[in-house]
Structure formats: structure tokens, C-alpha cells
Amino acid sequence: MAQPNVPFLIGLKSQGAVVEFAKQCTTMMSQQWNLRDQLKKIDLAYLREQDQSEEHWRARKANRYGDRSRFQNITVPVVMPQVEAAVTYQSSVFLTGNPLFGVVSNPANIDAALQLETVIDNQATMGGWVRQLILAFRDGFKYNLMATEVSWKQVVVADLETDLSWNAKVARPKEAIWAGNFCTRLNPYNLLLDTRVLPSEVHKKGDFAGYVELMSRIQLKSFIASLQNHLVDNVKAAFETGIGSAPGASSSTAANYYTPQLNPEALITLDPRTSTNWLSWAGLTNANQGIQYKDMYEVVTLYARILPADFAFSVPARNTPQIWKFVIVNNQVVIQAERQTNAHDYLPILVAQPLEDGLGYQTKSLADNVSPVQDITSAMWNSIIAARRRAISDRGIYDPSRITAAHINNENPSAKIPVRPAAYGKPVQDAYYPIPFRDEQSGVLMQETQSLLSMANMISGQNPARQGQFVKGNKTRDEFQTVMNNANGRDQLTAMVLEYQFFTPLKEMVKINIMQYQGATTLYSASKEKEVSIDPIKLRETVMQFKVSDGLIPSEKLISGETFSTALQVIGASPQINTQYNIGPMFSYLMKTQGADLRPFEKPPEQLAFESAMATWQQTVMEIAKTAPGTPLPAQPVPAAYGYVPQGATAPAGSEQQPQVNNITNNITNNKAA
């Protein structure tokens, strides 16, 4: 298998330059703009956890402990339904195909197209592309920022073989290397981007892009083992560094990984940096291991477009811009430095904005656009709830000389209220006067809330039916379909943006990586239900002749499928086309573009030759039987003479001759008698 990238050994001075470069990239994200604060604000609105008022938390705590008489404040769900409806639509457009990305080509390369389609489908399944892309879609509509790493990786998988000497009943597992494209969604909270260029152009024009991960000791060991090439001499030093342990390091430069605390009632709310010290728990010490391990590590993966000469790298073409990948532990130790030799020459991190208006990072996301509607509708509903609280806890004026405050404010609704001796001999009703409660606004607020929710649909371009809500009305089917098509217009525009901003470079990177690194193998095509032999040489010879489709640009559009049905009718009705084209192969190709591979049902050349000879012989026999009865008949063709063996045939090669002759002569005799 081809080696995807080129590793180099770099000196200590160069390693120090790489670490300093990574620190500058990470501090740029935290010092130049408040990305994490903005993301957290949107997530709190999405989760409806913005209300931190004392009244709300008192009621929430009372409800938690069984007191259902207290009214919590409510946050009207506007952001989450709008975001999820948009995610659902785009997922149905791009991620429901089988295969996920279809491949078409000219008829001469149809076999290679099937190979490429099978490889992509296999890699999409192994890499879990659908899940990762759905997560990326959700990021895009929450933050208007989504990022995905598209890289060629090798992973260890289990392969089973039969070894009778090992165990006659159980298959023996062995390690095997699986290589392919991985599409991994990146968490925007821990994303490193060159913000000097537009988000959608980071992979083409950006100087760097990367991300931060948090790993335990075991995870880091597995991660380093998975790296094809790493700086072996630096592994021990990497394991002995701790988060923030660099001399003079500040929290902003040595602690980059960030996890927001959003849900106060989450299943787990601990700091992800805390970890069980397994060695202490087991009564062991690091002294026996030879390495002073830490519990948790921050790992920065950074792709950078650099001049190697700036880092004192002794590599070829050191004054030419090159793309390199650096992996750094705790902002201190470089454990991998390799040049990326991908033919597409992109940073392997794609960044997209579903809503793009040329303002870059200032463009508001879908969630941001509808957040004000959620705030104001929640304020209206909370005023209604405040009225409910007022209704069940009436206000009044009392004489403190006759009634104590403790008895007036007793939470027990059936508690008796004693009067003081000063009230004896006086009317009790004079000691307390209830203030009448009048609620004239709740009904009006409910109606206005519906108008505001309609405003949120106007902002997002959706309607209640798109969100699965029943809408009363007397529209006909055509009228309803027209409304729904208009409601889909904004989503279709977003799909077009995602297609050319995100999926086009993604498909190009996937395709070129396969052409460059894919080895020979045999894979099973689930959509075609057969095994496909992958020939990398044939794939590379036809690289520029493939088109990879998806849900927005399906294969029928790539091969002018709008005229498909008309073409089939013309083919069957026009004798001139039959004389100019090979109808059988052409029909198979057209059906292949629609997802139906008819080649397994095509007749082999031997069968066609035998059937042609058989038709000629039958015509000759009929002519002899009509014009010269009794004349010896020519020998009937046999399949073996043409190299054709009929499926399931068991009779001798010539035994069918006489029944065929008798049938023909009997038919002629019967026709004459009639």
C-alpha cells in the first residue's frame, strides 16, 4: 500500500520552533475573539438553560423534592426545533443515499466507477461518516460554523482465519491493517483556525487549522501506537509532561481543552481533566514503570502551510510552501512531524457556514437569528406563570396588632389563623383585607405568542407542517404541495451552499485520496450485492473521468437523467437507432446510471452466437419442409460447438435435434391441414 505521508526527523531547535508556533495558534483563538463564550451562549439557548433567576431555581428545587405546587419559569422551545428541522432536511438530502456518494463515468470506465463507488461506500460505513456529518450539520445550524477532518488513516482491525493447529472449533483472530478516508466532526469549542481568511476558504488559503483533544494515559498510548510515524525519542518526555507543567506556562497557553458546563442536571458534571489515578488505586508506583506518567494529557493536532526553512527543517524544497502535520502533547513535546503529500494540496480540515453572506464570522447562525423570539415569548409565558403564582398566593392587607406575619404567610393552605388578644371583641374581617386579583392579559399574551412563533418561522423559512405539526385548513393536495415547495426553498438554497462550499471539496479529497493511496483488495458492494475486485491501477488511469454524486446532485442529473424515460421510449420505437447503436450495452449503461446493474443478466457472446445459428437453422428447416418434404435436413447446431453450456443442461449435446425437427414438421403439417 502507498505511504500517505513523508515523516522526517527534526532537531531540537526545530521542535522548539514548532511548539512555539502551535502556542501562537492556540492563543490566537482565545485572545483575539470570544469564540467559546459565543458558542456557550448559543448552547444555553438551545438547551433552554439560560434562566438563572432565584424564583425559578426555588421552584425548580421544590419540584425536585416533590412539591408540585410551585411554578417554574418556562423557556419556550424555539431555537432547538428550528435547528433540528434544518438538520433533518439537510441530512435527508445528503445522507440517505445508498451508496452515500454515487459514482458515474463514461461507458468505457463503468467497471472502474463501480470500484470507486464500492470503496467509498465501504469507507463511509467503516468510518461512520453519516453520524459525523449529522453532528457537523447540527454545529452548522447552531453556530454557523462546522468543521470536519478528512484524512487518510490506518487502523488495526480484527481478521479471522481458520487454524486447526490453534483451535479446531474457534476461528483464530489476527491483526490486520485497514486504511481509508475518515470524516471526523471537530468540536468547535476546541477548534484552531486561521481566522484571517473566510471560514469556507480555510482549507485552500488558511495557514493553519487544527484541534485539541483530551486523552488519558491509556488513550495516549493507543494514539501514539496508531501513528504510522512518530518521534520515538520524544515519547517518554511526552508521557512525563502534565497539563500546565511547563516552566512559566500560563493557563491560556498550557491548558487549551475546554468543555462548557451547560446542563446543571447533567448525568456527569465533573471536570473532564480529573481522572482516577489508577496506579495509586492499585497500590502501584511509577518507579516500576520507568516513566513518570500523568493522569490526563492535552494533544494538539495541527495542520500548517509553512516554509520548512522558517523552522530550520532540512528537507527537500525547504523554501517552497508545504503542508505539514504536527502532533504536540501538552504544548511541550512534538511526537509527530510529517509532510502531507496529498495530491489535492488542501489542509485536511473543511470549515463551512450554512448561512453565508460574505460577512465571515459576523454572520448570525440560525440559532442566533431566532434566539430573540425565544427570549420574548418566554418572557410572555413567564408573565402568565407569574399571574398563576399570584392567583394561588393572594395578596392582602392585615393588621399586625391582631394577626402575626408568620400565621398570614403559613405555607399550609389549611392552617388555622389565630388572632391576638387585642382583636377580642372586634370584627375579625377588619383585621384582614384581601386585594382582588384580576388577570386580563394572559389570554392576549397567548395570542401574541403564536404571532411571535410565526415570526420565527419567517426568519428560518419554515412552517409548522415542516416541523411535523398539524395545521388546520382546506387546501387541496396541489395547493398544499405548492406551499411546501415554497417552504423548502430556503432549505434548498442552504443545500446548494453546502454542496459547493463543503461537499464538493470533501468529495474531491475523498476521491483523490483513494486514487493516491488505495491498495488492491476485494470488497463487498451492499448496493449491488456482489463482491468487487479493486484495481488501484485502473482507478488511477481514469481519475479525471469520475463524477461523485450525492443527494443534492444525484447521478441522474450528472448523466442528464431528465431525458431518461424519453430516451428509453425512442430506443424501443426507432429502427434507425437499432442500426446505429448496440442497444443491449447501451440499455445496461443507462440502467446502471439509475442504480440498476443489468450486466449479470447479459447474454454471453457464446450464447448469442448459438442462438443466432439456431434461428438460422430453424428457418432453413421450415423452408425445406414446405418446398421439398423428405429432403435430408441439415444438422442442428449444438451449444458445445459454440463454447456455450446452457445452465442446468444434462442431456447429450445432440439429443435435442430430432424433437426440434419433429416439432417444426408437425407444425407445418397442421397448418396445411387447417
Secondary structure as UniProt FT lines:
FT   STRAND          5..7
FT   HELIX           12..31
FT   HELIX           35..47
FT   HELIX           54..64
FT   TURN            65..66
FT   TURN            68..69
FT   HELIX           79..94
FT   STRAND          103..104
FT   HELIX           107..109
FT   HELIX           110..127
FT   HELIX           129..143
FT   STRAND          146..161
FT   TURN            164..166
FT   STRAND          172..185
FT   HELIX           188..190
FT   STRAND          191..193
FT   TURN            195..196
FT   HELIX           199..201
FT   HELIX           202..205
FT   STRAND          208..216
FT   HELIX           217..226
FT   HELIX           232..234
FT   HELIX           235..239
FT   TURN            243..244
FT   TURN            247..248
FT   HELIX           251..254
FT   TURN            264..265
FT   TURN            272..273
FT   HELIX           278..281
FT   TURN            282..283
FT   HELIX           286..288
FT   STRAND          296..306
FT   HELIX           308..311
FT   TURN            316..319
FT   STRAND          322..329
FT   TURN            330..332
FT   STRAND          333..340
FT   TURN            343..344
FT   STRAND          349..352
FT   HELIX           360..362
FT   HELIX           366..392
FT   STRAND          396..398
FT   TURN            400..402
FT   HELIX           405..408
FT   TURN            413..414
FT   HELIX           421..423
FT   TURN            424..425
FT   HELIX           428..431
FT   STRAND          432..434
FT   HELIX           442..460
FT   HELIX           464..467
FT   HELIX           477..498
FT   HELIX           499..503
FT   HELIX           504..517
FT   STRAND          521..525
FT   TURN            526..529
FT   STRAND          530..534
FT   HELIX           536..541
FT   HELIX           543..545
FT   STRAND          547..548
FT   HELIX           555..558
FT   TURN            559..560
FT   HELIX           561..563
FT   HELIX           564..573
FT   HELIX           575..580
FT   HELIX           583..593
FT   TURN            594..595
FT   HELIX           599..601
FT   HELIX           605..627
FT   TURN            629..630
FT   HELIX           639..642
FT   TURN            647..648
FT   TURN            653..656
FT   HELIX           657..673
//
